[in-house]
Amino acid sequence: MNIADAKQQVKDTVEAYLAVDDVGMHLIEPASQRPLFLIGAPGIGKTAIMGQVADELGIGLVSYSMTHHTRQSALGLPFVVDGAHGALSYKATEYTMSEIIASIYDYMEQTGLERGILFLDEINCVSETLYPSMLQFLQFKTFGRHRVPDNWIVVCAGNPPEYNKSAREFDIVTLDRVRKIDVEPDFESWKAYAKESGVHPSILSFLEIEQDCFYAVESAPTGKRFVSARGWTDLSRTLATLERMGKTVTVDLIGQFVQDSSISERFAVYYELFCKYRSDYQIGAILEGSWTRDVADRAQQAAFDERLAVLNLMVDAIETKTVEVLEREAVVIEVRDILRQIKGRIVSGEPVDAVLEEIVKDHEAQLVTRHSAGTAPADEMRLSKLVIGQLRTLERVSTSVNGGEAAFDALGEAYARLVDEMRQLANDASHRLENAFEFIVHTFGNEREMLVFVSDLSTRSTTMRLINTFGSDGYAAYSERLAVQERRNDLISRANELALDAPEA
């Protein structure tokens, strides 16, 4: 199955394993909860979906790679204890707690999260000394005498032996104790994730045209040549950072992520063209509504792959502005909620700076705790820091008034300015979106380019949040046409299936 279906399988299973009845008993008792075992080629997203599932369910995640673990680190170290049975005294060996299981308790202590996923990667690459103990672990969720806590679900992953020399095939006895999920590379599934996570538009455009370049593994005299979803994702982050810094992107740099010389060279050529399109088409001018006739004429005469690149550049620029708007809105909402909470204290005469400093310190402490535990996604950490920054600003603004109604009024005025800035950003983003629609209609009409553009907007949660919140005349007009076209295609497909000469299912 593809990675999207695998993620849903993991999520459904975790929810089922954590489900309890009306008296708190697990509907599937822990002893019967078979660990999931995801097996598939490297770099297709097995590890990434664990974090996504944990975030979406609001539970913890403790990850371990099993490649470096010895029997001692996994099972614990032996020590001698005294024992007795009636008149018989004896020495016995016991074990300290497994490093892996101890880390779950440490995690729960740090975060307060009592439920979660224990993710063991490279499970089929364990050492020879540890391998015999894996059967016991997979069946009973124990290392030595120590069990994984009942509200923690075991999920494992590994690569097939053809991709990893240290990997081994699990025997039937082992496989009979897990739920094996075979995961295959799938561009469409990755594309949906890529749009949501802001993968560089040049990569999306290139792979839309050259889908055979999405994932490839080939043996060559000089070694393995390969390219993976992980490689494209990591390259995207590097491209965005280097562009922001004004640095040059070379084919050698691309080859460090796309480790197939043929594909990396093809993408390097395309990336150079893509950057040229960004400059030649003056994407900023298009979205500001000041594009020239020369730009429109060139787009009309361009091949479809060039038009696709321009559309992706436009969507990317719109999404960048949209993310800024939504981020600012989230800051405004959190600041609003904080001001509502402290209003009574300020009005009653407490010093503004003391109250706000207390709130800031609390936010900073939470941020440190979540960061050290690894439970805060980067976007949430950024949001928290922006909120703290705004609270610091309010602190400075209100220093002229100590407390009481006048102090809160001063805070309210500063907050109103923050709201006005957010609205101006939103208006700017909305105008950019409408200008994009106007350019496409003028240049391409209501043809496939419009369908591509509307479809791309529809599959991105950020742009749809902007449209749903602030509206868009262009999207309202053309999304209906897209829906009609999809219904027409569906009817044609069904009609073809009913034809007498249609192939049998």
Secondary structure as UniProt FT lines:
FT   HELIX           3..18
FT   TURN            22..23
FT   HELIX           30..32
FT   STRAND          36..40
FT   TURN            42..43
FT   HELIX           46..57
FT   STRAND          60..65
FT   HELIX           66..68
FT   HELIX           71..75
FT   STRAND          78..85
FT   TURN            86..87
FT   STRAND          88..95
FT   HELIX           99..111
FT   STRAND          116..121
FT   HELIX           123..125
FT   TURN            128..130
FT   HELIX           131..140
FT   STRAND          142..143
FT   TURN            144..145
FT   STRAND          146..147
FT   TURN            150..151
FT   STRAND          152..158
FT   TURN            161..163
FT   TURN            165..166
FT   HELIX           172..175
FT   TURN            176..177
FT   STRAND          179..183
FT   HELIX           187..197
FT   HELIX           201..209
FT   HELIX           211..213
FT   STRAND          216..220
FT   TURN            221..222
FT   STRAND          223..227
FT   HELIX           229..245
FT   HELIX           251..257
FT   HELIX           261..280
FT   TURN            281..282
FT   HELIX           283..288
FT   HELIX           293..301
FT   HELIX           304..347
FT   TURN            348..349
FT   HELIX           352..373
FT   HELIX           378..397
FT   HELIX           398..400
FT   HELIX           405..444
FT   HELIX           448..458
FT   HELIX           461..470
FT   HELIX           473..498
FT   TURN            500..501
//
